[in-house]
Amino acid sequence: MKIFISVLFLILYFNSSTKADDIRDFQIEGMSIGDSLLNYYNENEINNNYSKSRILKGTNYSRSCFIKSNSIYEKLCIDFKNDTNKIIHGVQGVIRYKKINNPACLNKLREIDKEFSNIFKNLDRKDWGLLKLPPRPDEDSYYPIIYKFAVGSKAQIGCYFYKKYDSSHLRVVLYTKEMSKIIKTKAAKK
């Protein structure tokens, strides 16, 4: 049975044999790493919701973002391989808050981190604290917490603070080792 990650309710369903050692065992909005995006959206929906991502520019991956209603997340962004199967390599759920330093974002981050710490007991956890966020490091910042799986996949929760938009975003993200390498490489170039 897969473990469901729910930001608002943090209700976790799992059987006693499930271990937190394979990121494919987790879902955000019913989607898991390794699934085909075509199981959830057709080609037109994927193309109509294509999102330009600085991180994925020049790679063999694309991102489509979907606005959700009646859902835990307001927005769902999926990173997938540019091939006929469109295999998911990253799933990101986003909740937006008004005001740049909205305490609700950090409160929810701490709540989720507590749940993740219970689930991911055997994983390396890194609380990065408050960091500058490119491309506007003088204006924007974020607070990420990352859990590393043995195979190089990662689960991340973070609050992102955008001065220009006077808003905060909570993000819950699952991504593969391949996506982790892309993110690390792109971040190092900035």
C-alpha positions as CSV (number, residue, x, y, z in Angstrom):
1,M,0.0,0.0,0.0
2,K,1.3,3.5,-0.8
3,I,1.6,6.2,1.8
4,F,-0.5,9.3,1.1
5,I,1.1,12.6,2.0
6,S,-1.6,15.1,2.9
7,V,-0.6,18.7,3.8
8,L,-3.8,19.8,5.4
9,F,-4.7,16.7,7.3
10,L,-1.4,14.7,7.3
11,I,-3.3,11.5,7.4
12,L,-1.0,8.7,6.7
13,Y,-2.2,5.3,5.6
14,F,0.3,2.4,5.5
15,N,0.4,-1.2,6.3
16,S,3.0,-2.6,8.8
17,S,5.2,-4.0,6.1
18,T,5.8,-0.6,4.4
19,K,9.2,1.0,5.0
20,A,10.2,4.5,4.2
21,D,13.1,3.4,2.0
22,D,11.6,3.8,-1.5
23,I,10.3,7.2,-2.6
24,R,8.0,5.4,-5.1
25,D,5.9,4.3,-2.1
26,F,4.7,7.8,-1.5
27,Q,2.1,9.9,-3.3
28,I,1.2,13.5,-3.7
29,E,-2.4,13.9,-5.0
30,G,-2.3,10.2,-5.9
31,M,0.8,10.5,-8.1
32,S,4.1,8.6,-7.4
33,I,7.6,8.9,-8.8
34,G,8.0,6.3,-11.6
35,D,4.3,6.6,-12.7
36,S,3.5,7.8,-16.2
37,L,2.0,11.3,-16.3
38,L,-0.2,9.9,-19.0
39,N,-2.0,7.8,-16.4
40,Y,-3.4,11.1,-15.0
41,Y,-3.5,13.6,-17.9
42,N,-3.8,13.3,-21.6
43,E,-1.2,14.8,-24.1
44,N,-3.3,18.0,-24.6
45,E,-3.7,18.6,-20.9
46,I,0.1,18.1,-20.4
47,N,1.0,20.4,-23.3
48,N,-1.6,23.1,-22.3
49,N,-0.1,23.2,-18.8
50,Y,3.5,23.2,-19.8
51,S,5.6,25.4,-17.5
52,K,9.0,26.9,-18.4
53,S,11.4,26.0,-15.6
54,R,14.8,27.5,-15.2
55,I,15.9,24.3,-13.5
56,L,14.9,22.1,-16.4
57,K,16.2,24.3,-19.3
58,G,18.6,22.4,-21.4
59,T,17.7,19.0,-19.9
60,N,15.7,16.0,-21.2
61,Y,12.9,16.8,-18.7
62,S,9.8,19.0,-18.8
63,R,7.3,20.4,-16.2
64,S,3.6,20.8,-16.4
65,C,1.7,22.6,-13.6
66,F,-2.0,22.1,-12.9
67,I,-4.3,24.4,-10.9
68,K,-6.3,22.3,-8.5
69,S,-9.7,22.9,-7.0
70,N,-11.3,20.9,-4.3
71,S,-7.8,19.5,-3.5
72,I,-5.3,19.7,-0.7
73,Y,-2.9,21.6,-3.0
74,E,-3.8,24.7,-5.0
75,K,-1.2,23.8,-7.6
76,L,0.5,20.6,-8.6
77,C,3.7,20.6,-10.7
78,I,5.0,17.4,-12.3
79,D,8.5,17.0,-13.7
80,F,8.7,14.2,-16.3
81,K,11.1,12.8,-18.8
82,N,10.7,14.0,-22.4
83,D,9.8,10.7,-24.1
84,T,6.7,8.9,-25.1
85,N,6.1,7.4,-21.6
86,K,6.4,10.7,-19.7
87,I,7.7,9.0,-16.6
88,I,7.3,11.2,-13.4
89,H,10.6,12.2,-11.8
90,G,9.3,15.0,-9.5
91,V,5.9,15.8,-7.9
92,Q,5.4,19.1,-6.2
93,G,2.3,20.2,-4.3
94,V,2.0,24.0,-3.6
95,I,-0.2,26.0,-1.1
96,R,0.0,29.8,-1.3
97,Y,-0.3,32.2,1.6
98,K,-0.9,35.9,1.4
99,K,1.9,38.0,2.9
100,I,5.6,37.3,2.5
101,N,6.4,36.1,6.0
102,N,3.1,34.5,6.8
103,P,3.6,32.4,10.0
104,A,1.1,29.9,8.8
105,C,3.6,28.7,6.2
106,L,6.3,28.0,8.7
107,N,3.8,26.5,11.2
108,K,2.6,24.1,8.5
109,L,6.2,23.3,7.5
110,R,7.0,22.4,11.2
111,E,3.9,20.2,11.4
112,I,4.8,18.3,8.2
113,D,8.4,18.0,9.3
114,K,7.3,16.4,12.5
115,E,5.2,13.8,10.5
116,F,8.1,13.3,8.0
117,S,10.5,12.7,10.9
118,N,8.2,9.9,12.2
119,I,7.9,8.3,8.7
120,F,11.5,8.9,7.6
121,K,13.3,7.8,10.8
122,N,16.1,6.1,8.9
123,L,16.7,8.9,6.4
124,D,19.3,11.7,6.5
125,R,17.5,14.9,7.4
126,K,18.9,18.3,6.7
127,D,17.3,21.5,7.9
128,W,19.0,24.2,5.8
129,G,17.5,27.2,7.7
130,L,16.7,30.4,5.8
131,L,18.5,30.7,2.4
132,K,18.6,33.3,-0.4
133,L,16.5,32.3,-3.4
134,P,17.9,33.0,-6.9
135,P,17.4,34.8,-9.2
136,R,16.4,37.7,-6.7
137,P,18.5,36.8,-3.6
138,D,18.2,40.4,-2.3
139,E,14.4,40.0,-2.2
140,D,13.4,36.3,-2.0
141,S,14.3,33.5,0.4
142,Y,13.3,30.0,1.3
143,Y,13.4,27.6,4.2
144,P,14.0,24.0,3.0
145,I,14.1,20.7,4.9
146,I,15.3,17.7,2.9
147,Y,15.1,14.0,3.6
148,K,17.5,11.9,1.5
149,F,16.7,8.3,0.5
150,A,19.6,5.8,0.2
151,V,19.2,5.6,-3.6
152,G,19.6,9.4,-3.9
153,S,15.9,10.4,-4.2
154,K,14.7,13.1,-1.9
155,A,11.6,14.4,-0.2
156,Q,11.6,18.1,0.6
157,I,9.3,20.5,2.4
158,G,9.9,24.2,2.2
159,C,8.4,27.7,2.7
160,Y,9.3,30.1,-0.1
161,F,9.0,33.9,0.5
162,Y,8.5,36.2,-2.5
163,K,8.8,39.9,-1.7
164,K,7.6,41.1,-5.2
165,Y,4.3,39.2,-4.8
166,D,4.0,39.7,-1.0
167,S,3.3,36.0,-0.6
168,S,4.6,32.7,0.9
169,H,4.3,29.3,-0.7
170,L,4.5,26.0,1.1
171,R,5.8,23.2,-1.2
172,V,5.9,19.5,-0.6
173,V,8.2,17.8,-3.2
174,L,9.3,14.3,-4.1
175,Y,12.0,13.8,-6.6
176,T,14.4,11.2,-8.1
177,K,18.1,11.0,-7.9
178,E,18.2,12.3,-11.5
179,M,16.2,15.4,-10.6
180,S,18.3,15.9,-7.5
181,K,21.4,16.0,-9.7
182,I,19.8,18.5,-12.1
183,I,18.8,20.8,-9.2
184,K,22.2,20.6,-7.6
185,T,24.0,21.3,-10.9
186,K,21.7,24.3,-11.8
187,A,21.9,25.7,-8.3
188,A,25.8,25.5,-8.3
189,K,25.9,27.5,-11.6
190,K,24.0,30.5,-10.2
